[in-house]
Amino acid sequence: LSPSGDDGVNIDMLNGSDIANANFDGNTIQANGVHGVDFNIDNSDLGPVAFTENVISDQGTGDGVSVVSPTDTNNALDFTFARNTIANNGNAT
């Protein structure tokens, strides 16, 4: 998934937009303008999310994976990361 002037993947979950689970497996998400994967969760329920064997790199000004100030209705976030390369993104520390 590249290149884009915005996010590579943008998941907007607003007011009851529930997702049971999400799997990101074996993707290359590279050279997008902001974030590689951006989760915006507001008053919704996000089930388990798994990132396995992905390359998420070289995003312009954002993070490889961004989850900022979520309001998940079940009060829990379940993210698993295994065997990924997440590097050289704009907000890397």
TIRO-628954 format. One record per residue: y negated, x negated, z negated of N, C-alpha, C, O in turn; residue in one letter. Coordinates in steps of 0.001 Angstrom, whole numbers, padded with zeros to 6 digits, always signed. Each point is the difference from the previous one (the first is absolute). Last residue first. Layout:
N
YXZYXZYXZYXZA...
This chain:
93
-007252-011142-017151-000450-000864-001103+001055-001023-000308-000182-000824-000896T-001577+004491+005153+001034-000816-000643-000614-000864-001100-001091-000550+000148A-000802+003976+003113-000245-000030-001444+001039-000824-000756+000175+000184-001204N+000051+000203+006050-001416-000185-000322-000309-000105-001473-000881-000768-000384G+005730-000760+002130-000770+001210+000172-001400-000202-000533-000218-000911-000799N+004478-002019+001008-001193-000224+000832-000780+001267+000313-000486+000180+001117N+005452+000800-002720-000790-001228-000093-001231+000055+000906-000068+000766+000962A+005135+001300-002530-001318+000632-000051-000975-001144-000244-000078-000532-001108I+005541+001460+002284-001031-001024+000097-001325+000743+000072-000284+000683+000984T+005366+000814-003196-001138+000189+000890-000830-001274+000074+000047-000840-000898N+004152+002399-001843+000106-000878+001167-001085+000255+001049+000295+000062+001193R-000406+003567-004737+001120-000933+000079-000039-000753+001330-000038+000609+001069A-002628+003247-004671-000233-000987+001057+001154-000994-000015+000292-000593-001039F-001755+005884-000927+000942-001113-000011-000302-000896+001199-000140+000474+001127T-002281+003806-004319-000021-000857+001181+000993-001133-000194+000036-000617-001065F-001808+005399-001288+001240-000770+000071+000017-000762+001327+000414+000537+001028D-003856+002392-004771+000154-000562+001337+001210-000909-000024+000187-000764-000947L-002222+005191-002180+000791-001221+000145+000015-000431+001458+000129+000823+000906A-001942+003408-002829-000471-001079-000876+000837-001268+000065+000060-000758-000968N-000012+005059+003546+001101-000228-000939-000293-001192-000921+000860-000422-000773N-004008+001794+004171+000218+001132-000890+001187-000175-000942+000074+000699-001010T-003525-004455+003016+001313+000527+000357+000348+001093-001004-000081-000228-001206D-004242-002668+002836+000273+001072-000949+001263+000700+000470-000042+000948+000785T-002293-006226+000042+000740+001196+000400+000034+001046-001112+000002-000350-001180P-002501-004280+002204-000352+001190-000789+000754+001258+000410-000623+001030+000257S+001696-004727+003017-001126-000114-000919-000282+001351-000648-000152+001008+000689V+003586-004115+002533+000154+001245-000756-001064-000069-001094+000193-000676-001010V+001461-002351+005706-001065+000451-000890+000358+001345-000625+000301+000963+000706S+001764-005651+002070+000339+001355-000448-001042+000392-001025-000215-000719-000976V-000861-003069+003298+001232+000270+000730+000474+001418-000287+000294+000762+000921G-005498-001498-001404+001232-000480-000622+001181+000229+000936-000076+000791+000940D-005104-001358+000933+000681+000726-001071+001217-000715-000542+000142-001218+000099G-003170+000149+003751-000808-000002-001221+000722+000607-001187-000568+000055-001091T+003019-001221+005412-001373-000501+000042-000706-000081-001332-000291-001098-000475G+005653+000422+001227-000909+001152+000048-001421-000526-000166-000222-000973-000721Q+004694-001523+000920-001195-000208+000812-000868+001245+000166-000589+000211+001059D+005716+000640-002505-000858-001182-000068-001239+000140+000870-000074+000821+000914S+005215+000987-002537-001303+000669-000073-001019-001109-000185-000138-000552-001091I+005638+001434+002235-001031-001026+000076-001324+000755+000069-000268+000719+000963V+005416+000749-003049-001159+000200+000857-000849-001259+000034+000058-000827-000911N+004243+002323-001667+000030-000895+001161-001103+000298+001016+000257+000082+001201E-000162+003541-004749+001098-000953+000121-000102-000746+001330-000062+000612+001066T-002336+003210-004731-000386-000945+001045+001080-001067+000048+000194-000724-000977F-000714+006057-001181+000691-001285+000111-000527-000779+001197-000095+000526+001109A-001008+003922-004731-000413-000686+001220+000681-001366+000005-000086-000740-000979V+000611+005958-001741+000217-001440+000132-000416-000532+001378+000211+000646+001027P-002658+003806-002043+001287-000452-000512+000157-001502+000183-000979-000684+000294G-003518+003841-000823+000648-000973+000870+001279-000474-000664-000034-000577-001087L-003729+004870+000684+001180-000642-000577+000662-000899+001041+000503+000477+001018D-005912+001463-002083+001221+000171+000784+001134-000782-000648-000233-000789-000916S-004790+000773+000142+000595+001267-000419+001231+000355+000835+000174+001142+000425N-002157-005132+001521-000885+000791-000838+000645+001358-000267+000134+000825+000903D+000510-006065+001584+000749+001062-000674-000939+000726-000949-000528-000600-000936I+000885-003160+005160-001047+000756-000686+000677+001224-000599+000334+000941+000719N+001255-005986+001509+000389+001262-000621-001219+000594-000707-000577-000635-000883F+001653-003229+004965-000964+000536-000950+000469+001363-000496+000135+000938+000785D+001440-005834+001968+000455+001342-000378-000931+000480-001104-000171-000688-001006V-001370-003059+003227+001247+000153+000747+000561+001391-000216+000245+000728+000962G-005581-001475-001315+001254-000205-000728+001194+000063+000946-000061+000625+001059H-004291-001355+001269-000197+000169-001442+001317-000304-000714+000312-001173-000203V-000637+000594+005012-001359-000237-000475-000173+000071-001499-000807-000745-000556G+005426-000934+002989-000787+001220+000014-001341-000262-000673-000160-001004-000695N+004325-001976+001569-001300-000123+000668-000731+001325+000172-000550+000277+001066A+005685+000274-002239-000762-001244+000098-001330+000218+000722-000105+000782+000945Q+005224+000943-002673-001295+000676-000075-001021-001122-000097-000137-000628-001050I+005650+001423+002129-001068-000994+000036-001306+000779+000084-000251+000706+000976T+005435+000754-003009-001186+000153+000845-000854-001258+000005+000041-000809-000927N+004296+002382-001544+000059-000849+001179-001176+000131+000954+000177-000129+001211G+000117+003898-004746+001077-000970+000155-000125-000750+001327+000020+000609+001070D-002183+003165-004775-000540-000889+001015+000985-001150+000136+000062-000869-000870F-000070+006178-001342+000630-001308+000178-000663-000736+001149-000141+000535+001100N-000489+003952-004845-000472-000694+001200+000635-001378+000046+000036-000713-001003A+000399+006095-001513+000192-001449-000020-000493-000584+001317-000104+000700+001007N-001056+003794-002437+001157-000240-000865+000311-001484-000118+000248-000486-001103A-005072+002922+001889+000989-000742+000783+001138-000365-000943-000224-000629-001034I-004341+004371+001199+001059-000752-000661+000929-000671+001004+000303+000557+001055D-005242+001814-001716+000714-000557+001153+001089-000937-000515-000215-001208-000102S-003221+003642-002580+001333+000571+000168+000744-000456+001235+000995+000621+000375G-005674-002119-001124+000197+001367-000509+001340+000631+000355+000065+001009+000703N-000742-005435+001854-001063+000699-000704+000442+001396-000421+000543+000759+000803L+000821-005844+001503+000686+001094-000679-001020+000696-000890-000409-000545-001025M+000756-003274+005278-000909+000811-000811+000772+001177-000563+000475+000856+000747D+000510-005849+001659+000671+001182-000527-000963+000695-000953-000235-000471-001113I+000346-003443+005287-000857+000662-000977+000685+001287-000430+000208+000900+000813N+000709-005947+001878+000600+001276-000396-000890+000588-001076-000277-000660-001002V-001566-002957+003142+001195+000067+000830+000719+001320-000225+000357+000684+000959G-005705-000948-001684+001266-000324-000646+001144+000028+001009-000040+000750+000976D-004427-001485+001363+000066+000589-001336+001310-000451-000655+000388-001160+000142D-001458-000031+004314-001256-000284-000675-000030+000521-001413-000910-000332-000760G+005353-001394+003444-000787+001216-000185-001286-000404-000683+000000-000946-000788S+004556-001422+003716-001096-000035-000961-000723+001343-000030+000064+000777+000952P+004681-000885-001709-001195-000827+000085-000566+000056+001408+000704+000476+000890S+004014+000570-003538-001165+000846+000000-001225-000890+000000-000425-000472-001055L
